[in-house]
Amino acid sequence: MGQGKFTSERSEKQKAEAENDNSMQKEQRRTMQGNVFAARPPHSAVRLGLTVSPRNVLGGYASAMAETQPQKSRVATERQSLSARCRGKAAVGIPRRSLLLFFFSLFVCLPTLKAQDTPAENWSQFRGNHQLTGVSLSTVPNSLKQLWTFEAGDSIESSAAVVGGTVFVGSQKGELVALNLDNGQVFWKFSTDSPIGESSPAYSNGVVYIGNLGGWLNAVNATNGQKLWAFKTDNEIKSSPVVVGDRLLIGSYDQNLYCLSTRNGAVLWKVRTNGPVHSTPSVADGLAYVAGCDEVFRAIRISDGKEMFTISSGAYTGASPALRGTAAFYGTFDNEVLMVDLANRNIAWRYQHPERKFPFYSSAAVTASRVVVGGRDKLIHGLTHEGKIAWTFATRARVESSPAIAGGRVYVGSNDGRFYVLDVNSGAKLWEFTAGSPLSASPAIGRGRIVIGSQDGRLYCFG
């Protein structure tokens, strides 16, 4: 009797554990369905380089490094895990704490990147990373050649995003397009119903975000091009979206900087300024930095929208601030480039060309030793971190394209219709390509390839 009772109680316990395991499996399936494995068009999640980020397991903020670690092994592991769960084996008997520790070990063992530089595989937003440095770790061939072109049908002023094997780019035609990085083949097109100006796409966790001149911010499924949600501001959007964890930052010409939920576009907070918010926010240590058209540089806490400090730039600003260490660099319409000391909360120096007095609309690229920025004086300026001229390079028209840097080389377009490659230390020209139409968009770099659009609607890929 005693043995029979013990056996019965154990059976009931096993039954309860099995039911609990089944509930865990169902919950894990729902979690996986919320990621890229829910749908697979011909350009699969593997081609897109989309992964289940540790952010989804641990919550909170995860670095760009977590989303851009080597893709093949992670996707293979996740496929095996998903397949095993479908057979009813993987999750049974594994404590939740063990699963969390397993994913945490994946997260902390990611390869270490140089601070603030963009990983080699991806250029997932405007200027490549949260600090807007415009610097990539990608290895670009010394001898470039044109690999392919794509005809967008109208001017491309938006800068592309490159994620895995996919290029995302917007155009004045009002379309966000996903293309194969290898050959320019179109995966899908999404109509935003209004022209896309300078707002550049941002990718995060299987979603692409982009603003348009109708004032809409659209969230689009990166795998199939289907709209997930849209948010309407009261004026045009030229700022580019920046995703920080489960929050999205976007500026509008309605004079507000918005913080939206990436889940559904709900407004979490907004900060009212005294002019259009053209600048794309740069992000570091929980703060968003915005250089404003109201001549004010702002530091805003991302968690609640509190304005932490402001600094007068002394001039209208169209450029976005690039961060390196505790310094922010940006140009103004008063013909200056500023360096803001974020620790002391003051302007450390102002640079102005001794002879040519023209505005700086281009956003700077910043390495450990150089600040490189285009000017409407037709020059590309290479500055030291102390604000001194290291070199200048003359083009034949204004330079509104924001430079990108990889492997000691500067890549930048000019309104003279040429794409230039310069040495970052000396400014010497290493190569140029004639597109024949103004290149005001900025280059994006990923997987050793460079993508840039022109005002005649043609997207170029070099490698």
Buried (B, 14 or more C-beta within 10 A) or exposed (E): EEEEEEEEEEEEEEEEEEEEBEEBBEEBBEEBEBBBBEEBBEBBBBBBBBBBBBBBBBEEBBBBEBBBBEBEEBBEEBEEBBEEBEEEEBBBEEEEEEBEEEBEEBBEEBEEBEEBBBBBBBBBBBBBBBBBBBBBBBEBEEEBEEBBEBEBBBBBBBBBBBBBBBBBBBBBBBBBBBBBBBEBEEBBBBEBEBBBBBBBBBBBBBBBBBBBBBBBBBBBBBBBBEEBBBBEBEBBBBBBBBBBBBBBBBBBBBBBBBBBBBBEBEEBBBBEBEBBBBBBBBBBEEBBBBBBBBBBBBBBBBBEBEEEEBBEBBBBBBBBBBBBBEBBBBBBBBBBBBBBBBEEEEBBBBBBBEEBEBBBBBBBBBBEEBBBBBBBBBBBBBBEBEBEEBBBBEBEBBBBBBBBBBBEBBBBBBBBBBBBBBBBBEBEBBBBBEBEBBBBBBBBBBBBBBBBBBBBBBBBBBB
